[in-house]
Amino acid sequence: MMKISMKKSPRHAVVAMLLAAAFVCAAPAQAALVQLCGQSVCYEYDNNPLVNDGLLLFGAPRLLGNSDVLSFTPSVFHAMAFGPGGLDERTASFHFSRIWSPAGLEIGAITLSDSGDYQVFNGGSVTAGLVLHASDLVDDGQTPGYPESVAATEGFSSSAPTGLPFQNWSYTNSINPAAAFADLATSVDLTIFSILQASTDAPGHSAFVARKLSLTAVTTAAVPAPAGVWLLATGGLLLAGRIRRA
């Protein structure tokens, strides 16, 4: 039995499309795997853009300092539209084939902060959105059973005219495999599916939206570990393990 937990934003109308696209992401075929290990969490992904197309728009993730923080810095990720029937849509999905804690802890809150800027001149609309989708990779025999998934959709949308000045947009999206799974969330995969869309419908209309700042994430609380050790994860793409209560 698959258990899915979703959070929807009332501010945009493309969440169903985002979530559907996240579920059809293909599994890596011929893996050229990269592993990044921080203080308590390791991340694994395929660095072949033919398999992991998010590399082309997100760029390769990097660990920040001596931490579990992963950061993406997109170089060219934007959509623009002009005049009657203008539509530009850019999508990308980045897949982590495995996220785990070498200490055997569970993967807790994964929160992604997304931001950029936009312009709506004379008329049009812009949309930015993200789906986070994680599945457990280890069957420990718990009810309701393996595999389980958790997903959340969030985004930003606006049709309010900005004039010539660019305006900033931002939002956050979060999932918590350890809280959502009956199975222990000691090893999970993660897909980040992203969309940028600009549309216009009349002469003189223009719309532009860009993802310009680093994609980062935050986990909110210290999590107890065995033998009284504490893990505290804050800032960037942070994931921390937590122990399932008996």
Protein Blocks (a to p, Z undefined) as FASTA:
>chain_A
ZZddddddfkbcklmmmmmmmmmpccdfbdcddddddfkbccdddfbfklmmmlmmnopa
ddehjbfbdcdddfbdcdddehehiacddddddddfbdcdfklpacddddddddddddde
hiacdddddddddddfbdehiaebjcdddddddddddfbdebjbdcdddddddddfklmp
mbdcfbccdddddddddddfbehiacddddfbdcddddfbdcddehhiacddeehjdddd
ddddZZ
